[in-house]
Amino acid sequence: MFIAVVVFLSTLLIGAAGAPRWLELPWSQFNDFVAGSDGSVYIYSRRYGRVLRYDSSAHFVASYPASGGGYGQLASDTGGHIYFRTVNLVYVYDRDWNQLDARAGDFYGNRMWALNDQGQLQEAPPGRKREPRADQAVSAGGLLFSFPTTDGRSHFTLGDGSHLERNGDELAKYDRDGQALVRYGTRWYLWWAKFPVPLASAWVIMLIWAVLESGKIGRYFKRRSATTESRI
């Protein structure tokens, strides 16, 4: 119960006040991921509203605030930029999460975004509505974000031919021959704080408490019954 309360309050605090970049967080409600041109892997945790960055060897680099939060999605281009879309907004960052640009599209539009022939961000025309989102870094003319969904990607190919595959709340990186290279995910020492573990632990504690209390109640009524019978 104590753990659940601590995690719940820390989630609210991080969501409202932010967190230092050096603070690694569990992959709670891992929503989407992408790889940068330098091999860095970025994952978005919807629970904390943060983007976590790891190097090509799965070592934690930094934690960044995700503007807008919600069911955000990530994309990257061959120029080293990282994009974050939430609702009708798109934010553009460099590899170190310094914001370079922000665009707002029509709230009631298709919310699709692409790079024009000069590599600049623009709203994609309705004719590209059925085009799937690219599972690799996008070059000029490519589609960054397709028609919005709440689902993140399951696969992403890096420039060196290796690729990332999602397996539940983890990522695995494979070389071009399909050999596993490295895995990304919540560190073992953070599993206690990863949803739904705190909720599950609270439920178990509540169940144990209920069982113990029901035993006390049962013994109480037995004593009452025995006392009543003795008086009779």
C-alpha positions in Angstrom: 0.0 0.0 0.0 2.8 2.4 0.9 4.5 1.7 -2.4 1.4 2.4 -4.4 0.8 5.7 -2.6 4.5 6.8 -3.1 4.3 5.9 -6.9 1.0 7.6 -7.3 2.1 10.8 -5.7 5.5 10.8 -7.5 3.6 10.3 -10.8 1.5 13.4 -10.1 4.5 15.4 -9.0 6.6 14.5 -12.1 3.6 15.3 -14.3 3.0 18.7 -12.8 6.6 19.8 -11.9 8.7 17.7 -14.2 11.8 15.8 -13.3 15.6 16.2 -13.7 17.0 14.8 -16.9 19.3 12.4 -15.1 16.4 10.6 -13.4 15.6 7.3 -15.1 12.0 6.2 -14.9 10.2 2.9 -15.4 8.5 2.3 -18.7 5.0 2.8 -17.4 2.4 3.0 -20.2 5.1 2.7 -22.8 3.4 4.3 -25.8 5.8 4.7 -28.7 9.5 4.6 -29.7 11.9 5.8 -32.4 15.6 5.8 -33.1 17.7 8.9 -34.0 20.3 9.2 -36.7 23.1 8.6 -34.1 21.6 5.3 -32.9 19.9 6.7 -29.8 16.6 5.1 -28.9 13.8 7.3 -27.6 10.7 5.9 -25.8 7.6 7.7 -24.7 6.1 6.9 -21.3 2.5 8.2 -21.3 2.2 7.7 -17.5 5.0 10.2 -16.7 4.7 12.3 -19.9 8.4 11.8 -20.4 10.6 10.7 -23.3 13.5 8.4 -22.1 16.6 8.3 -24.2 19.1 5.4 -24.4 22.3 5.0 -26.4 22.8 2.2 -29.0 24.0 -0.1 -26.2 20.8 0.4 -24.1 22.5 2.7 -21.5 20.3 5.4 -20.1 21.1 8.9 -21.3 18.4 11.3 -20.2 14.8 11.9 -19.5 13.0 14.7 -21.4 9.6 16.4 -20.9 7.0 15.5 -23.6 5.1 18.7 -24.4 1.4 18.1 -24.3 1.5 14.5 -23.1 -1.4 12.3 -23.8 -1.3 9.6 -26.5 1.8 11.1 -28.1 3.8 9.6 -30.9 7.4 9.9 -32.0 9.1 10.2 -35.4 12.6 11.0 -36.7 14.2 12.2 -39.9 17.6 11.6 -41.6 18.8 15.0 -40.5 18.8 14.0 -36.8 15.6 15.7 -35.7 13.1 14.0 -33.4 9.4 14.8 -33.7 6.7 14.5 -31.0 3.0 14.7 -32.0 0.1 15.0 -29.6 -3.4 15.8 -30.8 -3.0 18.5 -33.5 0.4 19.7 -32.3 3.9 18.7 -33.5 7.1 19.6 -31.7 10.6 19.4 -33.3 13.7 18.7 -31.3 17.4 18.1 -31.9 18.9 14.9 -30.6 19.5 16.4 -27.2 15.8 17.5 -26.9 16.4 21.2 -27.5 13.1 22.5 -29.0 13.6 23.9 -32.5 10.1 24.4 -33.7 6.4 23.8 -32.9 3.5 23.6 -35.3 -0.3 23.5 -34.7 -2.5 22.0 -37.4 -6.3 22.2 -37.8 -7.8 20.7 -34.6 -10.5 19.0 -36.7 -8.2 18.1 -39.6 -6.5 14.8 -40.4 -3.5 15.7 -38.1 -1.1 14.1 -40.5 2.4 15.6 -41.0 5.1 15.2 -43.6 8.4 16.7 -44.7 8.2 18.7 -48.0 10.8 18.4 -50.7 13.0 20.8 -48.8 12.8 18.7 -45.7 10.6 21.2 -43.8 7.7 20.2 -41.6 4.2 20.7 -43.1 0.7 19.2 -42.8 0.3 16.3 -45.2 -2.5 16.5 -47.8 -5.6 14.4 -47.3 -4.6 12.2 -50.3 -2.0 10.5 -48.1 -4.5 9.5 -45.5 -4.1 5.7 -46.3 -0.4 5.9 -46.4 1.2 4.0 -43.4 3.6 5.8 -41.0 7.2 5.2 -41.9 9.0 2.7 -39.6 12.4 4.4 -40.2 13.9 7.8 -40.3 12.1 10.0 -42.8 13.8 11.9 -45.6 12.5 14.9 -47.7 9.0 14.2 -49.0 8.4 11.4 -46.5 5.4 11.0 -44.2 6.2 11.5 -40.5 2.8 10.9 -38.9 -0.2 9.2 -40.5 -3.8 9.4 -39.4 -3.8 9.4 -35.6 -4.3 6.2 -33.5 -3.6 5.5 -29.9 -1.3 2.6 -30.8 2.5 3.1 -31.0 4.7 1.4 -33.6 5.9 -2.2 -33.3 9.0 -2.0 -35.5 11.7 0.5 -36.5 14.6 0.1 -38.9 17.8 2.0 -38.2 20.2 3.4 -40.8 22.8 0.6 -40.4 20.2 -2.1 -41.2 19.6 -3.2 -37.6 16.0 -2.9 -36.3 14.0 -2.6 -33.1 11.1 -4.8 -32.3 8.6 -4.2 -29.6 7.8 -7.1 -27.2 5.2 -6.0 -24.7 6.8 -3.3 -22.6 10.3 -4.0 -23.9 12.3 -3.5 -27.1 14.8 -5.8 -28.7 17.4 -4.8 -31.2 18.5 -7.2 -34.0 21.2 -6.9 -36.6 20.4 -7.2 -40.3 20.8 -11.0 -40.1 18.2 -11.3 -37.2 20.7 -11.8 -34.4 19.7 -10.3 -31.1 22.0 -7.5 -30.1 20.6 -5.8 -27.0 17.4 -5.3 -25.1 15.8 -2.1 -23.8 13.3 -1.9 -20.9 12.6 -1.0 -17.3 15.7 -1.7 -15.2 15.3 -4.4 -12.6 15.7 -1.9 -9.7 12.7 0.1 -11.0 10.2 -2.7 -11.5 8.6 -2.0 -8.1 7.5 1.4 -9.5 6.3 0.2 -12.9 2.6 0.1 -13.4 0.6 -2.0 -12.7 2.9 -3.5 -10.1 2.1 -0.8 -7.4 -1.6 -1.3 -8.0 -1.3 -5.1 -7.9 0.7 -4.9 -4.6 -1.9 -2.6 -3.1 -4.6 -5.1 -4.2 -2.8 -8.0 -2.6 -2.3 -6.1 0.7 -6.0 -5.2 0.7 -6.9 -8.8 0.1 -4.7 -10.1 2.9 -6.1 -7.4 5.2 -9.7 -8.4 4.3 -8.9 -12.0 5.0 -7.4 -11.2 8.4 -10.2 -8.9 9.3 -12.8 -11.5 8.2 -11.1 -14.0 10.6 -11.3 -11.5 13.4 -15.0 -10.9 12.7 -15.7 -14.6 12.6 -14.0 -15.1 15.9 -16.0 -12.2 17.4 -19.3 -13.8 16.4 -18.2 -17.2 17.7 -17.4 -15.6 21.1 -20.8 -13.8 21.1 -22.5 -17.1 20.3 -20.7 -19.0 23.0 -21.5 -16.3 25.5 -25.1 -16.4 24.6 -25.3 -20.2 24.9 -23.6 -20.2 28.3 -26.2 -17.7 29.6 -29.0 -19.9 28.4 
